[in-house]
């Protein structure tokens, strides 16, 4: 039993550290990619909306959750892109809305109806 714990615990710990570093690295790479992308304004239509709820548990057993808000836009070329948008703008956008989408890489900057 002692051998199992002394072997399995370090393996799981290393897997956790590696997974954490990979996720952190991907997020930092996306941040740099967005910062180096041009800011674009294109005509677009809101074609879909969705939310994603993540559940979290801390080490004391308390549960919490967070909600992410996503909108899919279709540009005039027919291409679609799904962007994570702030919660305070999610309710104002309605499927079928047409306007000017402003974004930088995968970063949502705004949507102005026309």
JOVENGI-V323532 format. One record per helix or strand of 2 or more residues. SS is the DSSP state (A for helix, B for strand). FROM is the first residue (numbers start at 0). TO is the last residue. If there is no record, write none. Layout:
# JOVENGI-V323532
<<SS/FROM/TO> <SS/FROM/TO>>
This chain:
# JOVENGI-V323532
<<A/1/35> <B/38/56> <B/62/74> <B/79/84> <A/86/89> <B/97/103> <B/106/112>>
